[in-house]
Amino acid sequence: MIKFVTSKFMTISIIILLQQNLVFSKCSCENQVEDSYHKVSEALKYKLIAMATVFVSSLIGVCIPIFAKKCSYLNPENDFYFLVKAFAAGVILATGFIHILPDAFEALTSPCISEKPWKLFPFSGFVTMVAAIGTLIMEALIMGYHKRSEMKKAQPLDENDETHHSDNGSSHVHNFSIASDRLDSTNRLRYTIVSQILELGIVLHSVILGISLGVSRSPKTIKPLVAVLTFHQCFEGIGLGGCISQAQFKYYKVTIMILFFCLIFPIGIGIGMGISNIYNESSPKSLIVEGFLLSASAGVLINMALVDLVATDFMNSKMLTNFRLQLGASLALFVGMICMSILALGEDS
């Protein structure tokens, strides 16, 4: 009898404990669901804020150099403009090395990706190198084609000039004018190519960053990125706007390039928000595609910053003959690099 009562008591106790555990687990699950909904709604709020602030900061940054031609101290021929471009070059360089390239390495070395072949070879560095050299070669080929075409068109003109012009001062002035026009045309073409390729590189990583931000459901991840990306886009816009202003595009082309740059990041966020339910950022395919695109984008930006901005301006005759301008531009370059590098701390927090 005592055994029966004892066993029955133990059975009832176990049932009560199980019921309590079921109740607690149910409450816990409900709380998690409520927390999940709260996080998603809060994350959505920060995503919408990011779309607005990034658009405004991009617009301000890219418009500063374009509309600064009316200001004497911000004219492209002014010394101060060299400092602005050096600062922007430092920002773009740090973007490639500090912000994009580490993410590319992280994506292609993720534990979610198989060992072979992705972890047996540094694909991120290889793709970055190929993209940087490929950009340089493509730019050189386009410039070379334009130069050869100009030389073929100029040959008949030169022959006519030798026939109809006498050997006097007017012929020298005429020839100098032709040479000057050709130089201006070549420079405009170069700035046109540089601005378009630079925008392409910026667009690539802006879309990827926008999608990554859009699919995120963590307010703690998104909140610090809003401030970081706001400054990031503003600084990048200054660099791109400088190239656009020197390319001397027509107004409608300038408008298209400005809108394209300003809208691409918010569009990326919108795409990320739209695919957030089906997109798995940890899947091998997503990581591989992201790693390759980020690596290519880093290569383009690094090449643009070093070759087309830093090397071009630092080897400019105006800067070579002005020691103070050289020091100022070097300082501005490092300040841009440091400012953009510091923003990486906000991304990791």
N, C-alpha and C positions, 0 to 999 in steps of 0.2 A: 504493500500500500504506500509506504513511504517512498519507495523507488518510483512508483507510478506518479505520485504527486511531484516528486523532484524532476522527473523527466518532462512532465507536462509543464512545469514552471519554466524549465530551461527552453522548451519549445516556444512558449509564449514570449519569453524574453528575446529570443533570436528573431521572432517575427516582428516584435516591436522595434528592435534595433534596425532590422532591414527596412521597415517602413520609414523610420527616421532618416536613414541614409537616402532612401528614394526621394523623400520630401526635400532634404537638403540639396541633393544633386539637382532636383528639378528647379529649386529656387536659384541655385547657382547658374544653371543653364539659362534661366530666364534673365538673370542679371547680366550674363555675358551678352545675350542677344540685345538687351536694352543698351548696354555699353557700346556694342558694335554699331547699332543704329545712331547713337549719339556721336560716335567718332566719325562715322560716314558723313553725317550732316555737318559736323564741325569742319571736317576736311573739305567738304564741298564749298563752305563759306570761304576758306582760305584759298581754294583754287580760283574762285571767282575774283577775289581780291588780287591774286597773282596775275590773272589775265588782264585786269584793268591797269595795274601799276606797271607791269612789264611793257604794255603797249605805250603808255604815256612816257616812260623813261626811254624807250627805244626811239620814240618820235623826237623827244628833246635832244637826245644824243646825236642822232643822224642829221638833224636839222641845224645844229650849232655851226658846223663847218660850212654847210651849204649856204646859209643865209648870212654868214659872217663876212662875206666878201665886201659888204657895204661898210663894215667897220675897218678903219685903216689898220688898227693893230692886229686884226685877225685876217688880214688879206693874205692869200697864199704866198705872196712874194715877201711878206714881212717876216722878220726874225722870230717873232713870237709864235707864228704859225708852225715853224719848224719844231718848237718846243711842244706844241699841242700834238703834232703828228708823232713825235718821239714818245710822248706819254701814251698815246693810243697804241703805238707799236708794242710798247712794253705790256700793255693790257692784253693785246691779242696774243703775244708770245706766251705770257703766263697762262692764258686761257688754254692754249694748246698743250703746254707742258704740265701744268699743275691741275687743271680742272678736267680735261678730256682724256689725255693719255693714261693717267692712272685708272680711270674708269674702264678704259678699253682693256688694259691688262687684267683688271679684276674680272671683267666679263668673260674673257677667254681663258682664265685660269680658275674659274668657278668649280667647286666640287660637284656641281650638277652636270658638268660636261665630262665626257669620257676621257680617259687618259690618253688614248691614241686617236688622232695624231695631235690633238690640240695642246697637250702639255709637254710634248716632246720637242717643240720648236716655238720660238718667240714670235708668233704670228702678229701680235700687236705692233711690235717694233718693225717688223718686216713690211707690213701694210703701210705704216706711217712713213717709212723711208721711201717706198715705191710711190706713194701719193705725193710726197714732197718733190721728188725728182720728176715724177710725171707731170706735175703742175708746171715746173720750170721748163721742161722740154716742150710742153704744149704751148706755153707762152712764147718761147723762142721760135717755134715753128710758125706760129701765126704772125709774129713780128717779121720773121724772115720772108714769108710769103708777101707780106705787104711791102717790105723794102724792095724786093726784087721787082714787084709790079710797078713801083714808083720809078725805079731805075729804067725799066723798059719804056715807060711813058715819057721820061725825061730826056731820053737820047735824041729823038727827033727835034725836041725843043732846043736842046743844046746845039745841035748842028745848025738850025735856023738862026740861033743867036750869033754863032760864029760867022755866018754868011752875011747877015743884015746889019750887024753892029760893028762899028769901027772900034779900034783899040783906043778908047778914051775913058774918061772918068765915068760917063753914063753907063757903059757896058759893065764896069766893075760894080757899080751900084745895083744894076739890074741882076747880075749874077748873085750878089750878096742877098738880095731880096728873095730870089728863088730858093737859095740854100736855107734861108731863115724859115721860109714857108714850109719847106720839106721837114726841117727839124721840128717845127711846131706840130705838123701833122703826125710825125712819128711819135712825139711825146703824148699827144692826145690819144692816139691809138693804144699806146702802152698803158696809160691810165685807164682807158676804157676796158682793156682786157683785165688789168689788175682788179678794178672795182667789181667786175662781173664774177671773176673767179673767187675773190674774197667773199662776196655775198653768197656764192654757192657753198663755200666752206662753212660760213656762219649758219646758213640755212640748214645744212645737214645736221649739225650738232644741236641747233635750236629745236628742230623737230624731235630729235631723240630725247633731249632734256624735257621738252614739253610733254611728250607722251609719258615719260617716266614719272613726271609730276602728276599728270592726269590720272594715272592708274593707281597711284599711292592712296591708301586709306588711313594713313597715320597723320593726324594733325601735328604731332611732335616733329615729324620729318618735314612737313610742308611749311610750317610756320617760319622757321629760320631761313628757308630757301627763298621766301618771298622777298625779303630785304636783300639777300645776296644777289638774286637774279635781277633785281631792279637796278642795282649798281652795275652789274655785269653787262646788261644790255645797253645801258647808257654809255659806258666806256667803249664797248664794241661799236656802237653807233657813231661815236666820234671818229674812230679809225676808218670806218666805211664811208662816212660822210666826207672825210678829207679826200679820199680817192675819187668819189663821185664828183665833188666840186672841181677837181683838177681835170677830170675827163671831159668836162664841158658838154654834157649831154643836153639835148633839148628838154624843155620843161616837162613834156608828157612822159619822157623816159625817166627823168629824175623823180617824178611823182610815183611812177610805177615801182621803181626800185625802193623808194622810201616806204610805200605801203606794204610791199612784199616783205621787207625786213621787219617792219613793225607788227605785221599780222601773223607772221609764220610761227612765232612762239605761242601766242594765244591759240592759234589753230592746232598746234601740237598738243596743248593742254586739253582742248576740246576733244581731239581724237582719243587721247588717253582716257578721258572721262567716258567717252562712248563705248570703248572696248574694255573698260575696267572689269566687267563681269566675265568676259571670256579670255582676257589676256592673262597669260601666266608668265610673269617676268623671270621666273626661275627655270623655265623650260629650256632645254639645250638649244633648240632652234632659235629662240628669242635671244639668248645670250650670245650665240655665235653671230647672228645678224647685227646685233647691237655692238658687239666688239669690233667687227669689221668696219661698220659705218663710223664709229667713234675714232678708230685708228686712222681712217682715211681723212676724216675731218681734221684731226690733229695735225696730220701731215700737211694739208693744204694751208692751215692757219700758220703753222710754224714757218713754212716756206714764204708765205705772203709777208709775215712780220719781218723776217730776217733779210730776204732778198729784195722785196719790192718796196718796203718802207724804210727799214734801218739802213741797209747797204746803199740804197739810192740816195737818201738824204744825207747820210754821213759822208758820202763821197762827192756830194755836190760841191762845186767850186766855191759857192758862196760860204758854205760852212768850213771848207778847208782853209779859207783865207781869214777866218774869224775865230780866234782861239776861245774867246768868251762864249760864242755861240756853240762851239764844240762841247765845252764843259757843261753849258746849260742843257743842251740836248741829251748829253750822256746822263746827267742827273735826272732829267725828265723821264728818260727811258727806264732807269732803275726805279724811280718812284712809281711809274705805271706798273712795273713788274711786281713790286712789293705790295702795292695796294690790292692788285688782283689776287696775289698769292694769299694775303691775309683773309680775303673773303672765303677761301677754301676752308678756313676754320669753322665758319658758319654752316657749311654744307655737311661737315662731319658731326656737328652737334646734334 
